[in-house]
């Protein structure tokens, strides 16, 4: 579901959508139900279409994913 939300996010909501999805998956990482590598792969693939639109860069995608995963992992489910 998080992957679909990231893919479908319209310009102007992409940062918050990706960050929210990364936080949620980070909770699963923190709880041991998902590896960080798998979560990162899923989110990176989902956000692939962001790069190059409305100033969104690959570096920003990576930063949003990292920030969200770290935040979520500190609050495991």
N, C-alpha and C positions, 0 to 999 in steps of 0.2 A: 504494500500500500504506500509506503514512504517513497519508493522508487517511482511509482505512478504519479504521486503528487509533485515530485521534483520535475519530472518530465513535462507535466501539464502546466506548471507554474507560468503565468504570463509575466512579461517584462514589467518590472516595477515591484514584483513580489518574490523574485527569484532568490535574493539573498536571504530573506527571512524564511522562505520555504525550505531552502537547502539547509540552513542552520537548524531549523526545527527538526527536520528529518534526521540530521546527523546527531542531534541530541537524543532523539528517541532510539536510534540504533545504538548510540553510545551506552544507553541504559542496558541494553541487551548484552553489549560487550562487557560492561561492568559486572553483570550477573553471570557471565560465562556461557550464555546461550549462543553467542555469535563471536567470531574472531574479529579483531580490529581490521585485519587485512581484508576479510570478506566484506565488512561494512564499508570500508573505504572503496573497494572495487565496485560495489553496487552503487554507491552514491556518485562516484566519479563517472561511471557509465551513464547514469541517469542525467547528470548535469553536463554531459558532453555538448549538448546543443546550446548551452549558455555562452560558451566561449566565442568571443568576437561580436556579440550582440549587446548593444547599449553599454559598451565599455567594460563588459564582464571579461575577465582574463582567466587563464588556466591557473595562475597564481592565486587569484581570489577564490576560485572553486576549491583549491587545495586548502587554503587558509580557513574557509568556512567549514569544510569537512573536518579538519583537524580540531578547530575550536569546539565544534559541536560534539565530536566524539569524546574529547577530553571532559567536557562539561557533563555529558550524559553518563560516562563511565564512573564519574564520582558520585552518581546517584543511581546505583544499579537497581534493576527490577528482578 
